[in-house]
Amino acid sequence: MKAFRAVMVALVMVVPALAATQDKLPPEVAAKVNGEAIPTQAVADRVLQLHGQQELWVLVYYKLVEQEANRQGVVVTDQQVKDEIEKIRKRTGDRFSEYVAALGLTEKLLPDQLRHELHIRELVGKNITVTEEEIEQFYNAEENQPRFHQPEKVRFRQIVTESKERADEALKELKAGADFAQVVQQYSVDEVSRRLGGDIGLDMPKGVLKAEWKPLEDAAFALPLSEVSDPIQVGDKWVIIEVLAKYAAKNILLAQAHDMIRDEIFKTKLDEKARDWMRELYEKGSTEINRSLWE
């Protein structure tokens, strides 16, 4: 069953790109297959059976929040919604559609979700404060340090040999114009980086290697970009490296991160309060569910 469904999903992803689009079909017909209609209601019934309960509860909470907004006179305009969409487009660029899909939405459904969030921000967010002390604590928290303080990094590929003679032979071939990755395959004894053409597979921060590897680290950070080193002795091995990329240390000051941190703390508080607030709305109100729709 799972294998069959996987095949069906794969076909669903491919076939629409090949199928003719018929905008002239009446609303009650979702598709025609060799002239035979698939009713729109059949599609709706299937979606209801598969996702009905989850989507119904989304709509229930949309309605509860909308009703409370109307009661308090809170209005979210179409322009506000458009502005939010534009902010997302600027932030995500070419990944906009991917971002929307990751939310479990479509571009057509996105405005409703944003209107809902803007209502909550107005209704619940007005009672939320973020203090300077909280911002400073967030900035200084140990778990957040990698976000604000990043050491100098280097990326390189390597040829690891077991003798100076083998390293010299490899270097001679490189100087003669041989491809680095090919020389890696011929000479390197490090299986992990060998599979990657010599690439170490990560951007190495400064100061993380053990003492015996310090000559390699020193060479990697001193070597110009795209330059190949002379053989470097590391323990009982000899290593040749080529620098692929360099990244300067990055330190983001509290003043630079201030607004971003404030917004993140605000959103965390808002999410927590909104859950409790919407649960209260539901418990105070009267909601009837027609469970026969999916039972």
C-alpha positions as CSV (number, residue, x, y, z in Angstrom):
1,M,0.0,0.0,0.0
2,K,2.8,2.5,0.9
3,A,4.7,1.7,-2.2
4,F,1.6,2.1,-4.4
5,R,0.9,5.5,-2.7
6,A,4.4,6.6,-3.2
7,V,4.0,5.9,-6.9
8,M,0.8,7.8,-7.0
9,V,2.4,10.8,-5.2
10,A,5.2,10.8,-7.7
11,L,2.7,10.8,-10.6
12,V,0.8,13.7,-9.0
13,M,4.0,15.7,-8.9
14,V,4.8,15.0,-12.6
15,V,1.5,14.7,-14.5
16,P,0.1,18.2,-13.8
17,A,3.0,19.7,-15.7
18,L,1.9,17.7,-18.8
19,A,-1.8,17.9,-18.4
20,A,-3.8,20.5,-20.4
21,T,-5.4,23.2,-18.2
22,Q,-9.1,23.6,-18.8
23,D,-10.3,26.9,-17.2
24,K,-13.6,26.5,-19.0
25,L,-14.8,23.5,-16.9
26,P,-17.8,24.4,-14.7
27,P,-17.1,24.9,-10.9
28,E,-18.7,21.6,-10.0
29,V,-16.2,19.6,-12.2
30,A,-12.7,19.4,-10.9
31,A,-11.3,17.5,-13.9
32,K,-12.2,15.4,-16.9
33,V,-10.4,12.1,-17.7
34,N,-11.1,10.9,-21.2
35,G,-14.3,12.9,-21.1
36,E,-15.5,11.5,-17.7
37,A,-15.9,14.1,-15.0
38,I,-14.4,14.0,-11.5
39,P,-16.8,16.1,-9.4
40,T,-15.4,18.9,-7.3
41,Q,-17.4,17.6,-4.4
42,A,-15.4,14.3,-4.6
43,V,-12.2,16.2,-4.2
44,A,-13.7,18.2,-1.3
45,D,-14.9,15.0,0.4
46,R,-11.5,13.4,0.1
47,V,-9.7,16.5,1.5
48,L,-12.2,16.6,4.3
49,Q,-11.6,13.0,5.2
50,L,-7.8,13.3,5.1
51,H,-7.3,16.8,6.7
52,G,-10.8,17.9,7.7
53,Q,-10.4,17.9,11.5
54,Q,-7.2,19.8,11.5
55,E,-8.3,22.4,9.0
56,L,-11.7,22.9,10.7
57,W,-10.0,23.7,14.0
58,V,-7.8,26.3,12.2
59,L,-11.0,27.9,10.8
60,V,-12.6,27.7,14.3
61,Y,-9.8,29.7,15.8
62,Y,-9.7,32.1,12.9
63,K,-13.4,32.8,13.6
64,L,-12.9,33.1,17.4
65,V,-10.1,35.7,16.9
66,E,-12.1,37.6,14.2
67,Q,-15.1,37.8,16.5
68,E,-13.0,39.1,19.4
69,A,-11.3,41.6,17.1
70,N,-14.8,42.9,16.0
71,R,-15.9,43.1,19.6
72,Q,-12.9,45.2,20.5
73,G,-13.0,47.3,17.4
74,V,-9.6,46.1,16.1
75,V,-9.3,46.4,12.3
76,V,-6.7,44.8,10.1
77,T,-6.7,46.3,6.6
78,D,-6.0,44.7,3.3
79,Q,-3.0,47.0,2.9
80,Q,-1.5,45.8,6.2
81,V,-1.8,42.2,4.9
82,K,-0.2,43.2,1.6
83,D,2.6,44.9,3.5
84,E,3.3,41.7,5.5
85,I,3.4,39.7,2.4
86,E,5.9,42.1,0.8
87,K,8.1,41.9,3.9
88,I,8.2,38.1,3.6
89,R,9.0,38.3,-0.1
90,K,11.9,40.6,0.6
91,R,13.2,38.4,3.3
92,T,12.9,35.1,1.4
93,G,13.6,36.2,-2.2
94,D,13.5,33.3,-4.6
95,R,12.5,31.0,-1.7
96,F,9.1,32.7,-1.1
97,S,7.1,29.8,-2.5
98,E,9.2,27.3,-0.6
99,Y,8.8,29.3,2.6
100,V,5.0,29.4,2.2
101,A,4.8,25.7,1.5
102,A,6.9,25.0,4.7
103,L,4.2,26.8,6.6
104,G,1.7,24.3,5.3
105,L,0.0,27.0,3.3
106,T,-0.5,28.1,-0.3
107,E,0.0,31.6,-1.6
108,K,-3.8,31.9,-1.8
109,L,-4.2,31.0,1.9
110,L,-1.4,33.1,3.1
111,P,-3.3,36.4,3.4
112,D,-5.9,34.7,5.8
113,Q,-3.1,33.4,8.0
114,L,-1.4,36.8,8.1
115,R,-4.7,38.6,8.9
116,H,-5.2,36.2,11.8
117,E,-1.6,36.8,13.1
118,L,-2.0,40.6,12.8
119,H,-5.3,40.4,14.8
120,I,-3.5,38.4,17.5
121,R,-0.6,40.9,17.5
122,E,-3.0,43.8,18.1
123,L,-5.2,42.0,20.6
124,V,-2.5,40.1,22.7
125,G,0.7,41.9,21.8
126,K,-0.5,45.2,23.3
127,N,0.0,43.7,26.7
128,I,3.5,42.4,26.1
129,T,6.7,44.2,27.0
130,V,10.3,43.4,26.4
131,T,12.8,45.0,28.8
132,E,16.3,46.1,28.1
133,E,17.5,43.6,30.7
134,E,15.8,40.7,28.8
135,I,17.5,41.8,25.6
136,E,20.9,42.0,27.2
137,Q,20.4,38.6,28.9
138,F,19.5,37.0,25.5
139,Y,22.6,38.6,23.9
140,N,24.9,37.3,26.6
141,A,23.3,33.8,27.0
142,E,25.9,31.1,26.3
143,E,23.6,29.2,23.9
144,N,23.2,32.3,21.7
145,Q,27.0,33.2,21.4
146,P,27.5,31.4,18.1
147,R,24.8,33.8,16.6
148,F,26.7,36.9,17.6
149,H,30.4,35.9,17.9
150,Q,31.9,33.8,15.1
151,P,35.7,33.1,15.0
152,E,37.8,33.4,11.9
153,K,37.3,30.3,9.7
154,V,39.0,28.6,6.8
155,R,38.0,25.8,4.3
156,F,40.7,23.7,2.7
157,R,41.3,20.4,0.9
158,Q,44.2,18.2,1.8
159,I,46.5,15.4,0.7
160,V,47.6,13.3,3.6
161,T,50.6,11.0,3.1
162,E,52.6,8.7,5.3
163,S,56.1,10.0,4.3
164,K,57.8,13.2,3.2
165,E,58.9,11.5,0.0
166,R,55.3,10.7,-1.0
167,A,54.2,14.3,-0.1
168,D,57.1,15.7,-2.3
169,E,56.0,13.5,-5.2
170,A,52.4,14.7,-4.8
171,L,53.5,18.4,-4.7
172,K,55.6,17.9,-7.8
173,E,52.6,16.7,-9.7
174,L,50.5,19.6,-8.5
175,K,53.2,22.1,-9.6
176,A,53.3,20.4,-13.0
177,G,49.6,21.2,-13.4
178,A,47.9,18.0,-12.2
179,D,44.3,18.3,-10.8
180,F,44.3,18.5,-7.0
181,A,41.4,16.0,-6.7
182,Q,43.1,13.5,-8.9
183,V,46.3,13.8,-6.9
184,V,44.3,13.2,-3.8
185,Q,43.0,9.9,-5.2
186,Q,46.5,8.8,-6.0
187,Y,48.3,9.8,-2.8
188,S,46.1,10.6,0.1
189,V,45.6,8.0,2.9
190,D,42.8,9.9,4.7
191,E,39.7,8.0,3.5
192,V,37.2,10.6,4.7
193,S,38.5,13.6,2.9
194,R,39.7,11.4,0.0
195,R,36.0,10.6,-0.8
196,L,35.4,14.4,-1.1
197,G,38.4,15.1,-3.4
198,G,40.4,16.2,-0.3
199,D,37.8,18.6,1.1
200,I,37.7,18.5,4.9
201,G,33.9,18.9,4.7
202,L,33.6,21.9,7.0
203,D,34.6,25.5,7.6
204,M,37.2,25.1,10.4
205,P,37.2,27.7,13.2
206,K,40.5,29.1,14.4
207,G,41.8,27.5,17.6
208,V,39.9,24.2,17.6
209,L,42.7,21.8,16.5
210,K,44.8,19.8,19.0
211,A,48.4,21.0,19.6
212,E,49.9,18.4,17.3
213,W,47.8,19.8,14.4
214,K,48.7,23.5,15.1
215,P,51.3,23.6,12.2
216,L,48.4,22.7,9.8
217,E,46.1,25.3,11.3
218,D,48.8,28.0,11.2
219,A,49.5,27.2,7.5
220,A,45.8,27.1,6.6
221,F,45.1,30.6,8.1
222,A,48.4,32.1,6.7
223,L,48.1,30.7,3.2
224,P,46.5,32.9,0.5
225,L,43.3,31.8,-1.1
226,S,43.8,29.0,-3.8
227,E,47.5,28.6,-2.8
228,V,49.0,25.2,-2.3
229,S,51.2,24.6,0.7
230,D,54.5,22.8,1.0
231,P,54.3,19.5,2.9
232,I,53.5,20.1,6.5
233,Q,54.4,17.5,9.2
234,V,51.6,16.6,11.5
235,G,52.4,13.9,13.9
236,D,53.6,10.9,11.8
237,K,51.9,12.2,8.6
238,W,52.7,14.8,6.0
239,V,50.0,17.0,4.6
240,I,49.6,19.3,1.6
241,I,46.7,21.7,1.7
242,E,44.9,24.1,-0.7
243,V,42.9,26.9,0.8
244,L,39.4,27.0,-0.7
245,A,37.7,29.8,1.3
246,K,38.4,32.2,4.2
247,Y,35.9,33.9,6.5
248,A,36.8,36.8,8.7
249,A,35.7,36.8,12.4
250,K,32.3,38.2,12.9
251,N,31.2,40.0,16.0
252,I,27.7,41.5,16.1
253,L,27.4,44.1,18.8
254,L,24.4,44.4,21.1
255,A,23.4,47.7,19.5
256,Q,23.4,46.0,16.1
257,A,21.4,43.0,17.3
258,H,19.1,44.9,19.6
259,D,16.0,45.2,17.5
260,M,16.2,41.7,16.1
261,I,16.5,40.3,19.7
262,R,13.6,42.4,20.9
263,D,11.4,41.1,18.0
264,E,12.4,37.5,18.7
265,I,11.7,37.8,22.4
266,F,8.4,39.5,21.7
267,K,7.3,36.8,19.2
268,T,8.2,34.0,21.8
269,K,6.1,35.7,24.4
270,L,3.3,36.4,21.9
271,D,3.1,32.7,20.9
272,E,2.9,31.6,24.5
273,K,0.3,34.1,25.5
274,A,-1.7,33.6,22.3
275,R,-2.2,29.9,22.9
276,D,-3.6,30.5,26.4
277,W,-5.7,33.4,25.2
278,M,-7.3,31.5,22.3
279,R,-8.0,28.5,24.6
280,E,-9.8,30.9,26.9
281,L,-11.8,32.3,23.9
282,Y,-12.8,28.8,23.0
283,E,-13.8,27.8,26.5
284,K,-15.8,31.0,27.1
285,G,-17.7,30.7,23.8
286,S,-19.9,28.0,22.3
287,T,-18.6,25.9,19.4
288,E,-20.5,23.1,17.8
289,I,-18.6,20.6,15.6
290,N,-20.4,18.5,13.0
291,R,-18.3,15.3,13.5
292,S,-20.4,13.3,11.0
293,L,-18.4,15.1,8.2
294,W,-15.5,12.8,8.7
295,E,-16.8,9.9,10.9
